[in-house]
């Protein structure tokens, strides 16, 4: 081999090869450091085969390969010849020894916990599925225009007080009744309506759904307050004369009080 051929062949060391390729491509150390995102001192250490200055052994191989890839050369053989330390994964050795009986006990205990948790979740669901949903009685008054607050109050009162015998509705004709006094009140139901009639002492005279065609009559001083749900379907008479419910009605619910002299006022 001639002297010219020996001078043109690249050096054998990793750093020398990298330096020769960099200079051949007209790159500066700063250019390489910028492209590889490496500190300038690390690039210089790689070209000088100064592995300790380049960093930890776990990084040196990767840095050399990244540098070679940037320059488009292969230096794997030079890396092996240079003696760059290869980092091997640490061998994990178990120092804990569990007796077979203990392992068996732990497995059985874990399975028992799973069984108990499954039973706690599944059994209530199965019982609910087999018994079916609880059916609650539906209150017919809920279909009318009665306010939700009064409906809830009625349910609470019925739950707290003992059940009283159901009062039979009084259905009568005005012709068959004696003449009412000047302030007596009468109700004619032209449609189903929810009503609440309260006495002066706070006692509920009647509360619930009244069917269409029914009539109610109350004497002087018997009623203190009235709430009529389906107000457009109810005719209120005072001493036989129709009463205009428009001043007492809101959202088709009429509310008014009855004074001792029989006069009506909005509630």
Secondary structure, 3 states (H helix, E strand, C coil): CCHHHHHHCCCCCHHHHHHHHHHHCCCCHHHHHHHHCCCHHHHHHHHCCCHHHHCCHHHHHHHHHHHHHHHCCCCHHHHHHHCCCCCCCCCCCCCCCCCHHHHHHHHHHHHHHHHHHHHHHHHHHHHHHHHCCCCCCCCHHHHCCCCHHHHHHHHHHHHHCCCCCCCCCCCCCHHHCCCCCCCCEEEEECCCEEEEEECCCCCEEEEEEECCCCEEEECCCCCCEEEECCHHHEEEEECCEECCCHHHEECCEEEEEECCCCCEEEC
